[in-house]
Amino acid sequence: TPINNLAIRTRLTLGASLLIAAISIFVFIYFPSYLAEKQRHALGEKAQSIAKTTAFSIGPALVFEDPISAKQVLSGTRQNQDLAYVVVLNAQGERFVSYNPELAEQADYQNIQNGISPDGQFYNTQTPIQIIEEQSEQIGHLILGLSLDAVNIQVRQSREVIALVSLVIFIFGIGGVIFLITVITNP
């Protein structure tokens, strides 16, 4: 075969170079996906935490049908920079109060599923609103969406850094292999 006709030095260089190329490609493909998944998972946990806290706080306002108090609770929620929208529905499924209803309509909050929206803009979550004394009675529903813009920017930046690291691994790896093989095979 053509490879058997090559000098030992060339075969070692070729084999080690292929190994380093495979490692660089693995790093370039695997780590950005892994980091993106971790960041999206963290955003999901954050969304669920905010939703549960807000649902707990807004429950009394929903029981007493007090939209002013409910809006005050939502104004405290707006301090979160990632918050895109919040919709509070009463027991009949009617909108009680909302924050940024245009984005909520865009996210199709009536058919919401926990997770990333089909358009990739929001992490959506929903949680029931229950009376504190009787956890079994559901008095409404809270639907919340966090923007994925900050996560997408972080993912893009990490991909750029990982691409650079992969390139550096490849260049220095090949250079190191050539140097080591030269040192080993010259004597």
C-alpha positions as protocol buffer text, in pm:
chain_id: "A"
residue {
  index: 1
  type: THR
  ca { x: 0 y: 0 z: 0 }
}
residue {
  index: 2
  type: PRO
  ca { x: 115 y: 356 z: -53 }
}
residue {
  index: 3
  type: ILE
  ca { x: 139 y: 418 z: 322 }
}
residue {
  index: 4
  type: ASN
  ca { x: 378 y: 125 z: 369 }
}
residue {
  index: 5
  type: ASN
  ca { x: 611 y: 279 z: 111 }
}
residue {
  index: 6
  type: LEU
  ca { x: 645 y: 597 z: 318 }
}
residue {
  index: 7
  type: ALA
  ca { x: 935 y: 653 z: 553 }
}
residue {
  index: 8
  type: ILE
  ca { x: 876 y: 579 z: 921 }
}
residue {
  index: 9
  type: ARG
  ca { x: 916 y: 948 z: 998 }
}
residue {
  index: 10
  type: THR
  ca { x: 640 y: 1041 z: 750 }
}
residue {
  index: 11
  type: ARG
  ca { x: 407 y: 768 z: 879 }
}
residue {
  index: 12
  type: LEU
  ca { x: 453 y: 881 z: 1240 }
}
residue {
  index: 13
  type: THR
  ca { x: 397 y: 1244 z: 1146 }
}
residue {
  index: 14
  type: LEU
  ca { x: 86 y: 1156 z: 947 }
}
residue {
  index: 15
  type: GLY
  ca { x: -63 y: 936 z: 1220 }
}
residue {
  index: 16
  type: ALA
  ca { x: 2 y: 1185 z: 1500 }
}
residue {
  index: 17
  type: SER
  ca { x: -128 y: 1470 z: 1286 }
}
residue {
  index: 18
  type: LEU
  ca { x: -451 y: 1283 z: 1218 }
}
residue {
  index: 19
  type: LEU
  ca { x: -491 y: 1216 z: 1590 }
}
residue {
  index: 20
  type: ILE
  ca { x: -439 y: 1582 z: 1676 }
}
residue {
  index: 21
  type: ALA
  ca { x: -680 y: 1686 z: 1401 }
}
residue {
  index: 22
  type: ALA
  ca { x: -944 y: 1447 z: 1540 }
}
residue {
  index: 23
  type: ILE
  ca { x: -899 y: 1587 z: 1892 }
}
residue {
  index: 24
  type: SER
  ca { x: -925 y: 1945 z: 1763 }
}
residue {
  index: 25
  type: ILE
  ca { x: -1242 y: 1864 z: 1568 }
}
residue {
  index: 26
  type: PHE
  ca { x: -1393 y: 1689 z: 1871 }
}
residue {
  index: 27
  type: VAL
  ca { x: -1321 y: 1991 z: 2092 }
}
residue {
  index: 28
  type: PHE
  ca { x: -1466 y: 2224 z: 1827 }
}
residue {
  index: 29
  type: ILE
  ca { x: -1787 y: 2023 z: 1785 }
}
residue {
  index: 30
  type: TYR
  ca { x: -1858 y: 1886 z: 2133 }
}
residue {
  index: 31
  type: PHE
  ca { x: -1779 y: 2166 z: 2377 }
}
residue {
  index: 32
  type: PRO
  ca { x: -1989 y: 2448 z: 2224 }
}
residue {
  index: 33
  type: SER
  ca { x: -2294 y: 2217 z: 2219 }
}
residue {
  index: 34
  type: TYR
  ca { x: -2226 y: 2107 z: 2575 }
}
residue {
  index: 35
  type: LEU
  ca { x: -2189 y: 2464 z: 2701 }
}
residue {
  index: 36
  type: ALA
  ca { x: -2501 y: 2580 z: 2516 }
}
residue {
  index: 37
  type: GLU
  ca { x: -2705 y: 2299 z: 2669 }
}
residue {
  index: 38
  type: LYS
  ca { x: -2576 y: 2382 z: 3018 }
}
residue {
  index: 39
  type: GLN
  ca { x: -2660 y: 2751 z: 2978 }
}
residue {
  index: 40
  type: ARG
  ca { x: -3008 y: 2677 z: 2846 }
}
residue {
  index: 41
  type: HIS
  ca { x: -3067 y: 2434 z: 3131 }
}
residue {
  index: 42
  type: ALA
  ca { x: -2960 y: 2698 z: 3384 }
}
residue {
  index: 43
  type: LEU
  ca { x: -3195 y: 2950 z: 3220 }
}
residue {
  index: 44
  type: GLY
  ca { x: -3477 y: 2695 z: 3244 }
}
residue {
  index: 45
  type: GLU
  ca { x: -3418 y: 2646 z: 3615 }
}
residue {
  index: 46
  type: LYS
  ca { x: -3411 y: 3022 z: 3659 }
}
residue {
  index: 47
  type: ALA
  ca { x: -3741 y: 3056 z: 3467 }
}
residue {
  index: 48
  type: GLN
  ca { x: -3909 y: 2791 z: 3678 }
}
residue {
  index: 49
  type: SER
  ca { x: -3783 y: 2949 z: 4000 }
}
residue {
  index: 50
  type: ILE
  ca { x: -3908 y: 3295 z: 3901 }
}
residue {
  index: 51
  type: ALA
  ca { x: -4242 y: 3149 z: 3789 }
}
residue {
  index: 52
  type: LYS
  ca { x: -4298 y: 2962 z: 4117 }
}
residue {
  index: 53
  type: THR
  ca { x: -4201 y: 3262 z: 4329 }
}
residue {
  index: 54
  type: THR
  ca { x: -4421 y: 3497 z: 4127 }
}
residue {
  index: 55
  type: ALA
  ca { x: -4714 y: 3252 z: 4131 }
}
residue {
  index: 56
  type: PHE
  ca { x: -4686 y: 3227 z: 4509 }
}
residue {
  index: 57
  type: SER
  ca { x: -4675 y: 3606 z: 4546 }
}
residue {
  index: 58
  type: ILE
  ca { x: -4956 y: 3678 z: 4302 }
}
residue {
  index: 59
  type: GLY
  ca { x: -5197 y: 3420 z: 4448 }
}
residue {
  index: 60
  type: PRO
  ca { x: -5366 y: 3652 z: 4702 }
}
residue {
  index: 61
  type: ALA
  ca { x: -5420 y: 3921 z: 4436 }
}
residue {
  index: 62
  type: LEU
  ca { x: -5586 y: 3663 z: 4213 }
}
residue {
  index: 63
  type: VAL
  ca { x: -5808 y: 3534 z: 4496 }
}
residue {
  index: 64
  type: PHE
  ca { x: -5929 y: 3885 z: 4576 }
}
residue {
  index: 65
  type: GLU
  ca { x: -5942 y: 3984 z: 4207 }
}
residue {
  index: 66
  type: ASP
  ca { x: -5708 y: 4276 z: 4268 }
}
residue {
  index: 67
  type: PRO
  ca { x: -5524 y: 4354 z: 3944 }
}
residue {
  index: 68
  type: ILE
  ca { x: -5347 y: 4653 z: 4099 }
}
residue {
  index: 69
  type: SER
  ca { x: -5173 y: 4432 z: 4357 }
}
residue {
  index: 70
  type: ALA
  ca { x: -5098 y: 4176 z: 4087 }
}
residue {
  index: 71
  type: LYS
  ca { x: -4933 y: 4444 z: 3871 }
}
residue {
  index: 72
  type: GLN
  ca { x: -4723 y: 4548 z: 4170 }
}
residue {
  index: 73
  type: VAL
  ca { x: -4603 y: 4189 z: 4206 }
}
residue {
  index: 74
  type: LEU
  ca { x: -4520 y: 4181 z: 3834 }
}
residue {
  index: 75
  type: SER
  ca { x: -4330 y: 4510 z: 3861 }
}
residue {
  index: 76
  type: GLY
  ca { x: -4097 y: 4341 z: 4110 }
}
residue {
  index: 77
  type: THR
  ca { x: -4048 y: 4054 z: 3866 }
}
residue {
  index: 78
  type: ARG
  ca { x: -3946 y: 4295 z: 3590 }
}
residue {
  index: 79
  type: GLN
  ca { x: -3617 y: 4356 z: 3769 }
}
residue {
  index: 80
  type: ASN
  ca { x: -3493 y: 4039 z: 3603 }
}
residue {
  index: 81
  type: GLN
  ca { x: -3308 y: 4140 z: 3286 }
}
residue {
  index: 82
  type: ASP
  ca { x: -3396 y: 3823 z: 3095 }
}
residue {
  index: 83
  type: LEU
  ca { x: -3771 y: 3853 z: 3154 }
}
residue {
  index: 84
  type: ALA
  ca { x: -3955 y: 3879 z: 2823 }
}
residue {
  index: 85
  type: TYR
  ca { x: -4318 y: 3839 z: 2930 }
}
residue {
  index: 86
  type: VAL
  ca { x: -4551 y: 3722 z: 3206 }
}
residue {
  index: 87
  type: VAL
  ca { x: -4918 y: 3632 z: 3168 }
}
residue {
  index: 88
  type: VAL
  ca { x: -5145 y: 3552 z: 3463 }
}
residue {
  index: 89
  type: LEU
  ca { x: -5463 y: 3366 z: 3378 }
}
residue {
  index: 90
  type: ASN
  ca { x: -5754 y: 3323 z: 3618 }
}
residue {
  index: 91
  type: ALA
  ca { x: -5929 y: 2990 z: 3682 }
}
residue {
  index: 92
  type: GLN
  ca { x: -6143 y: 3037 z: 3370 }
}
residue {
  index: 93
  type: GLY
  ca { x: -5832 y: 3082 z: 3153 }
}
residue {
  index: 94
  type: GLU
  ca { x: -5888 y: 3455 z: 3097 }
}
residue {
  index: 95
  type: ARG
  ca { x: -5598 y: 3697 z: 3112 }
}
residue {
  index: 96
  type: PHE
  ca { x: -5593 y: 3864 z: 3455 }
}
residue {
  index: 97
  type: VAL
  ca { x: -5274 y: 4071 z: 3424 }
}
residue {
  index: 98
  type: SER
  ca { x: -4971 y: 4059 z: 3202 }
}
residue {
  index: 99
  type: TYR
  ca { x: -4633 y: 4212 z: 3138 }
}
residue {
  index: 100
  type: ASN
  ca { x: -4534 y: 4264 z: 2777 }
}
residue {
  index: 101
  type: PRO
  ca { x: -4843 y: 4097 z: 2629 }
}
residue {
  index: 102
  type: GLU
  ca { x: -4724 y: 4148 z: 2269 }
}
residue {
  index: 103
  type: LEU
  ca { x: -4433 y: 3910 z: 2326 }
}
residue {
  index: 104
  type: ALA
  ca { x: -4665 y: 3671 z: 2506 }
}
residue {
  index: 105
  type: GLU
  ca { x: -4891 y: 3661 z: 2199 }
}
residue {
  index: 106
  type: GLN
  ca { x: -4587 y: 3609 z: 1977 }
}
residue {
  index: 107
  type: ALA
  ca { x: -4481 y: 3316 z: 2196 }
}
residue {
  index: 108
  type: ASP
  ca { x: -4836 y: 3171 z: 2167 }
}
residue {
  index: 109
  type: TYR
  ca { x: -4885 y: 3145 z: 2543 }
}
residue {
  index: 110
  type: GLN
  ca { x: -5213 y: 2954 z: 2500 }
}
residue {
  index: 111
  type: ASN
  ca { x: -5021 y: 2651 z: 2365 }
}
residue {
  index: 112
  type: ILE
  ca { x: -4707 y: 2689 z: 2573 }
}
residue {
  index: 113
  type: GLN
  ca { x: -4479 y: 2400 z: 2657 }
}
residue {
  index: 114
  type: ASN
  ca { x: -4204 y: 2418 z: 2918 }
}
residue {
  index: 115
  type: GLY
  ca { x: -3882 y: 2465 z: 2727 }
}
residue {
  index: 116
  type: ILE
  ca { x: -3742 y: 2663 z: 2439 }
}
residue {
  index: 117
  type: SER
  ca { x: -4002 y: 2814 z: 2207 }
}
residue {
  index: 118
  type: PRO
  ca { x: -4015 y: 2681 z: 1848 }
}
residue {
  index: 119
  type: ASP
  ca { x: -3867 y: 3008 z: 1717 }
}
residue {
  index: 120
  type: GLY
  ca { x: -3577 y: 2985 z: 1966 }
}
residue {
  index: 121
  type: GLN
  ca { x: -3638 y: 3329 z: 2118 }
}
residue {
  index: 122
  type: PHE
  ca { x: -3773 y: 3237 z: 2462 }
}
residue {
  index: 123
  type: TYR
  ca { x: -3748 y: 2984 z: 2738 }
}
residue {
  index: 124
  type: ASN
  ca { x: -4113 y: 2937 z: 2834 }
}
residue {
  index: 125
  type: THR
  ca { x: -4249 y: 2792 z: 3153 }
}
residue {
  index: 126
  type: GLN
  ca { x: -4585 y: 2770 z: 3320 }
}
residue {
  index: 127
  type: THR
  ca { x: -4692 y: 2699 z: 3673 }
}
residue {
  index: 128
  type: PRO
  ca { x: -5026 y: 2673 z: 3848 }
}
residue {
  index: 129
  type: ILE
  ca { x: -5134 y: 2936 z: 4098 }
}
residue {
  index: 130
  type: GLN
  ca { x: -5286 y: 2776 z: 4405 }
}
residue {
  index: 131
  type: ILE
  ca { x: -5441 y: 2896 z: 4729 }
}
residue {
  index: 132
  type: ILE
  ca { x: -5183 y: 2870 z: 5003 }
}
residue {
  index: 133
  type: GLU
  ca { x: -5404 y: 2690 z: 5257 }
}
residue {
  index: 134
  type: GLU
  ca { x: -5537 y: 2435 z: 5010 }
}
residue {
  index: 135
  type: GLN
  ca { x: -5273 y: 2332 z: 4763 }
}
residue {
  index: 136
  type: SER
  ca { x: -5522 y: 2122 z: 4569 }
}
residue {
  index: 137
  type: GLU
  ca { x: -5734 y: 2412 z: 4443 }
}
residue {
  index: 138
  type: GLN
  ca { x: -5588 y: 2581 z: 4139 }
}
residue {
  index: 139
  type: ILE
  ca { x: -5703 y: 2942 z: 4105 }
}
residue {
  index: 140
  type: GLY
  ca { x: -5505 y: 3036 z: 3798 }
}
residue {
  index: 141
  type: HIS
  ca { x: -5201 y: 2986 z: 3586 }
}
residue {
  index: 142
  type: LEU
  ca { x: -4882 y: 3186 z: 3542 }
}
residue {
  index: 143
  type: ILE
  ca { x: -4697 y: 3173 z: 3211 }
}
residue {
  index: 144
  type: LEU
  ca { x: -4353 y: 3325 z: 3190 }
}
residue {
  index: 145
  type: GLY
  ca { x: -4094 y: 3363 z: 2917 }
}
residue {
  index: 146
  type: LEU
  ca { x: -3729 y: 3452 z: 2951 }
}
residue {
  index: 147
  type: SER
  ca { x: -3537 y: 3585 z: 2655 }
}
residue {
  index: 148
  type: LEU
  ca { x: -3262 y: 3366 z: 2513 }
}
residue {
  index: 149
  type: ASP
  ca { x: -3071 y: 3666 z: 2371 }
}
residue {
  index: 150
  type: ALA
  ca { x: -2808 y: 3676 z: 2647 }
}
residue {
  index: 151
  type: VAL
  ca { x: -2762 y: 3298 z: 2633 }
}
residue {
  index: 152
  type: ASN
  ca { x: -2728 y: 3306 z: 2253 }
}
residue {
  index: 153
  type: ILE
  ca { x: -2463 y: 3579 z: 2278 }
}
residue {
  index: 154
  type: GLN
  ca { x: -2271 y: 3373 z: 2536 }
}
residue {
  index: 155
  type: VAL
  ca { x: -2297 y: 3063 z: 2319 }
}
residue {
  index: 156
  type: ARG
  ca { x: -2166 y: 3253 z: 2015 }
}
residue {
  index: 157
  type: GLN
  ca { x: -1877 y: 3396 z: 2217 }
}
residue {
  index: 158
  type: SER
  ca { x: -1788 y: 3056 z: 2361 }
}
residue {
  index: 159
  type: ARG
  ca { x: -1796 y: 2903 z: 2011 }
}
residue {
  index: 160
  type: GLU
  ca { x: -1551 y: 3167 z: 1892 }
}
residue {
  index: 161
  type: VAL
  ca { x: -1318 y: 3104 z: 2186 }
}
residue {
  index: 162
  type: ILE
  ca { x: -1341 y: 2727 z: 2142 }
}
residue {
  index: 163
  type: ALA
  ca { x: -1272 y: 2760 z: 1767 }
}
residue {
  index: 164
  type: LEU
  ca { x: -960 y: 2960 z: 1850 }
}
residue {
  index: 165
  type: VAL
  ca { x: -853 y: 2706 z: 2114 }
}
residue {
  index: 166
  type: SER
  ca { x: -908 y: 2421 z: 1868 }
}
residue {
  index: 167
  type: LEU
  ca { x: -696 y: 2598 z: 1609 }
}
residue {
  index: 168
  type: VAL
  ca { x: -419 y: 2660 z: 1863 }
}
residue {
  index: 169
  type: ILE
  ca { x: -432 y: 2295 z: 1973 }
}
residue {
  index: 170
  type: PHE
  ca { x: -404 y: 2187 z: 1612 }
}
residue {
  index: 171
  type: ILE
  ca { x: -116 y: 2421 z: 1519 }
}
residue {
  index: 172
  type: PHE
  ca { x: 92 y: 2362 z: 1833 }
}
residue {
  index: 173
  type: GLY
  ca { x: 9 y: 1992 z: 1831 }
}
residue {
  index: 174
  type: ILE
  ca { x: 130 y: 1947 z: 1475 }
}
residue {
  index: 175
  type: GLY
  ca { x: 438 y: 2158 z: 1545 }
}
residue {
  index: 176
  type: GLY
  ca { x: 512 y: 1955 z: 1859 }
}
residue {
  index: 177
  type: VAL
  ca { x: 463 y: 1626 z: 1675 }
}
residue {
  index: 178
  type: ILE
  ca { x: 696 y: 1727 z: 1393 }
}
residue {
  index: 179
  type: PHE
  ca { x: 957 y: 1842 z: 1643 }
}
residue {
  index: 180
  type: LEU
  ca { x: 933 y: 1523 z: 1855 }
}
residue {
  index: 181
  type: ILE
  ca { x: 939 y: 1292 z: 1555 }
}
residue {
  index: 182
  type: THR
  ca { x: 1241 y: 1477 z: 1416 }
}
residue {
  index: 183
  type: VAL
  ca { x: 1421 y: 1442 z: 1751 }
}
residue {
  index: 184
  type: ILE
  ca { x: 1332 y: 1072 z: 1777 }
}
residue {
  index: 185
  type: THR
  ca { x: 1397 y: 965 z: 1419 }
}
residue {
  index: 186
  type: ASN
  ca { x: 1716 y: 1164 z: 1344 }
}
residue {
  index: 187
  type: PRO
  ca { x: 1946 y: 946 z: 1555 }
}
